[in-house]
Amino acid sequence: MKRWSATLLVLAVCSAVVHADVTIVQKTTVEGGPAAMAGASMPSPTVTNRIKGAKGRMDMDMGNANMPTNMSTIVDTAAKQVILLDHNQKTAKVSTGAAPAPATAPATTVNLDASVTPTGKSQTIDGYKCDEYTFTTSVSMGEMGGANVPPEAAAMMQGITLVMTGSMWVAKDAPGAAEYLNYQKAMTSADLAAAAMGATGVNMPGMDKLAKATLSVQGLQVLTEMSMSVNGPAGDQRVEMMKQVMGGMKVTTKVTSVKTDAIADDVFQVPQGYQVVK
């Protein structure tokens, strides 16, 4: 479940909508893949993003009484700092900039393709006039875990590719669009998207490339739909196994509310009683 939560956290980081002093709530639904195997027990996470200037906080509610909110991420783009709050353990893991790879980790060349393309289509969603963009991202599954995955496990995934395709409906004239773009640029230049993912214990090489690809989209991402598929040698049992686990998964993220009320400074601080871990 920790790995599943981390995956959703990363997707949220990629699609998070940010402004100066704004609170955005996004609802995510997952179909197919692990959702089909889990049935009714599969959570539908709600992610709340709160932004105040150069600082942001993201809280995840797993949408299940047995899985309460257990993870928050605080980002300070000026200080180039990411804090991962584990509310179950009451710990705060602090990292600065991109997490350095261990000296013993082998060098890898990540084959990641990330592209975002406007389609020219538009529609109105919840009162916002939105333009459609399609995106495609593919990465070798043997490279997704980085140094956190044993070499033998990485070797088993060689030759298998995870492909993510979908669309984003973006409201360019939404209030705070300029602030959103500036914040995303700051996140990318400080390597904080990759650091936020690394803080969860799951490393996905090429995260920075995906973040840079989305910078061409300016505005409020009202609706994002993404489908996952697994490619590999025909008849390969590993491929068939991964298709059962991740193939056919569809992730839909929709903004459900936007508020521009002032946010208190202490929202972006480590709560009292939490143990700070560097």
C-alpha positions in Angstrom: 0.0 0.0 0.0 2.9 2.4 0.7 4.1 1.9 -2.9 0.6 2.4 -4.2 0.2 5.6 -2.2 3.5 6.8 -3.4 2.5 6.2 -7.1 -0.7 8.3 -6.6 1.4 11.0 -4.8 3.6 11.3 -7.8 0.7 11.5 -10.2 -0.7 14.2 -8.1 2.6 16.1 -8.1 2.6 16.0 -11.9 -1.0 17.2 -12.2 -1.2 19.6 -9.2 -2.7 23.0 -9.9 -1.0 25.8 -8.0 -1.5 29.5 -7.5 -0.6 32.1 -4.8 -2.7 31.5 -1.7 -5.1 29.0 -3.2 -6.5 25.7 -2.2 -7.4 23.1 -4.9 -9.1 19.8 -4.2 -8.8 17.0 -6.8 -10.6 13.7 -6.8 -8.9 10.7 -8.4 -10.6 7.5 -9.5 -8.8 4.4 -10.6 -10.3 1.7 -12.9 -8.8 -1.6 -14.1 -5.4 -3.0 -13.1 -5.1 -3.3 -9.3 -8.5 -1.6 -9.0 -10.2 -4.5 -10.7 -8.4 -7.0 -8.5 -9.1 -5.1 -5.3 -12.8 -4.5 -6.1 -14.8 -2.3 -3.8 -11.8 -2.0 -1.4 -9.8 0.1 -3.8 -9.6 3.7 -2.5 -10.5 6.8 -4.5 -8.0 9.3 -3.2 -8.7 13.0 -2.7 -5.6 15.3 -3.0 -5.7 18.8 -1.5 -3.1 21.2 -2.7 -2.5 24.4 -0.8 -0.1 27.1 -2.2 1.2 30.3 -0.6 3.8 32.0 -2.7 6.8 29.8 -3.0 5.5 27.2 -0.7 3.1 24.3 -1.2 1.5 21.5 0.7 -0.2 18.4 -0.6 -2.4 16.2 1.6 -3.7 12.8 0.5 -6.9 11.3 1.7 -7.2 7.7 0.5 -11.0 7.8 0.6 -11.3 4.7 2.7 -12.2 4.5 6.5 -9.4 1.9 6.8 -6.9 4.1 5.0 -7.1 7.6 6.5 -4.9 10.5 5.3 -1.4 9.2 6.0 0.9 11.3 3.8 1.6 15.0 3.2 4.3 16.7 1.2 5.5 20.2 2.0 7.6 22.0 -0.7 9.6 25.2 -0.4 10.9 26.1 -3.9 13.0 29.0 -2.5 14.8 26.8 0.0 14.8 23.9 -2.5 13.4 21.7 0.2 10.8 18.8 0.4 9.3 17.5 3.6 7.4 14.2 3.6 5.1 13.9 6.6 4.2 10.4 7.8 1.1 11.0 10.0 1.0 7.4 11.2 4.6 7.4 12.4 4.6 11.2 13.2 7.9 11.7 11.3 9.1 14.4 8.9 11.6 13.3 6.3 13.5 16.3 5.0 15.4 16.4 1.7 16.9 19.3 -0.3 16.9 19.4 -4.1 17.4 16.2 -6.0 18.3 13.3 -3.8 21.9 12.2 -4.7 22.3 8.6 -5.9 24.3 6.3 -3.6 28.0 6.0 -4.6 27.6 2.3 -5.2 24.6 2.7 -7.5 25.4 1.8 -11.1 25.0 4.6 -13.7 21.9 4.1 -15.9 20.7 5.8 -19.0 17.0 6.3 -18.7 14.9 5.9 -21.9 12.0 8.1 -21.2 9.8 9.7 -23.8 7.5 12.5 -22.6 5.5 14.7 -25.0 2.5 17.1 -24.6 0.6 18.1 -27.7 -2.4 20.5 -28.2 -5.3 18.9 -30.1 -7.2 22.1 -31.0 -10.4 20.7 -29.3 -12.2 22.6 -26.6 -15.1 22.2 -24.2 -16.6 23.8 -21.1 -16.2 21.9 -17.8 -17.8 23.3 -14.6 -17.9 26.7 -16.2 -14.3 26.8 -17.4 -13.6 26.9 -21.1 -10.9 24.2 -21.5 -8.5 23.3 -24.3 -7.4 19.7 -24.7 -3.8 18.5 -24.7 -2.7 14.9 -25.2 0.4 13.4 -23.5 2.5 10.3 -23.9 5.1 9.0 -21.5 7.0 5.7 -21.6 9.7 4.3 -19.4 11.5 1.0 -19.0 10.2 -0.8 -15.9 13.7 -2.1 -15.3 14.8 1.5 -14.5 11.8 2.7 -12.5 13.0 1.7 -9.1 16.6 3.0 -9.3 18.9 2.1 -6.4 15.9 1.1 -4.3 15.3 -2.1 -6.3 17.6 -5.2 -6.0 19.6 -5.8 -9.2 18.0 -9.1 -9.8 14.5 -7.6 -9.6 15.5 -4.8 -12.1 16.9 -7.4 -14.4 13.6 -9.3 -14.4 11.9 -6.1 -15.7 14.4 -5.4 -18.5 12.7 -5.2 -21.9 9.3 -4.3 -20.5 8.0 -0.8 -20.9 5.2 1.1 -19.1 3.3 3.4 -21.4 1.1 6.2 -20.1 -1.1 8.1 -22.5 -4.0 10.5 -21.9 -5.4 14.0 -22.1 -5.5 17.1 -20.1 -8.4 19.7 -20.3 -6.8 23.0 -19.4 -8.5 26.4 -18.6 -6.0 28.9 -19.7 -7.9 32.0 -18.5 -8.3 30.7 -15.0 -7.2 33.1 -12.2 -3.6 32.5 -11.2 -2.4 30.9 -14.4 0.8 32.9 -14.4 1.5 32.0 -10.8 0.9 28.4 -11.6 3.5 28.4 -14.4 6.1 30.2 -12.3 5.7 27.7 -9.5 6.0 24.8 -11.9 9.2 26.3 -13.3 10.6 26.7 -9.9 9.8 23.1 -9.0 11.5 21.9 -12.1 14.6 24.1 -11.9 15.1 22.9 -8.3 14.6 19.3 -9.2 11.8 19.1 -6.5 9.4 16.9 -8.5 12.1 14.1 -8.5 12.9 14.9 -4.8 9.3 14.7 -3.8 9.1 11.2 -5.4 12.4 10.1 -3.9 11.2 11.1 -0.4 8.4 8.5 -0.6 11.1 5.7 -1.1 10.1 5.1 -4.8 12.4 6.4 -7.4 11.3 6.9 -11.0 14.1 8.0 -13.3 13.1 10.7 -15.8 10.6 12.4 -13.6 12.3 15.7 -14.3 11.8 15.2 -18.0 8.1 14.6 -17.5 7.8 17.7 -15.4 9.5 19.8 -18.0 7.3 18.5 -20.8 4.2 19.7 -18.9 5.5 23.3 -18.6 4.2 24.0 -22.1 0.7 23.7 -20.7 -0.4 27.0 -19.1 -3.5 27.1 -17.0 -5.8 25.2 -14.7 -5.8 21.4 -15.4 -9.4 20.8 -14.7 -9.6 17.2 -15.9 -6.8 14.7 -16.6 -7.4 11.2 -17.9 -4.5 8.7 -18.2 -4.4 5.1 -19.3 -1.5 2.7 -18.7 -0.4 -0.2 -20.8 2.5 -2.6 -20.6 4.6 -3.5 -23.7 7.2 -6.2 -24.1 8.1 -9.4 -26.1 5.0 -11.3 -27.3 4.2 -14.4 -25.2 6.7 -13.3 -22.4 5.2 -14.5 -19.0 6.7 -11.4 -17.3 4.8 -9.2 -19.7 1.6 -11.1 -19.1 2.0 -10.8 -15.3 2.6 -7.1 -15.4 -0.4 -6.6 -17.7 -2.5 -8.2 -15.0 -1.1 -5.9 -12.4 -0.9 -2.6 -14.3 -2.3 -3.1 -17.8 -5.6 -1.5 -18.6 -5.4 0.9 -15.6 -7.2 4.2 -16.1 -6.6 7.1 -13.7 -9.0 10.1 -13.8 -8.2 13.3 -11.8 -10.7 16.1 -11.7 -10.7 19.4 -9.8 -13.7 19.5 -7.5 -13.1 22.9 -5.8 -10.9 26.0 -5.9 -10.7 28.5 -3.0 -8.6 31.6 -2.8 -8.9 32.2 1.0 -5.7 33.2 2.8 -3.6 30.2 4.1 -1.9 30.3 7.5 1.9 30.1 7.5 2.0 27.2 10.0 0.4 24.9 7.3 3.8 24.7 5.7 5.7 23.8 8.9 6.5 20.5 10.6 3.7 19.8 13.2 4.7 19.8 16.8 5.7 16.4 18.2 7.0 15.1 14.8 10.5 13.6 14.7 12.6 15.2 11.9 14.6 12.7 9.8 17.2 14.0 7.4 
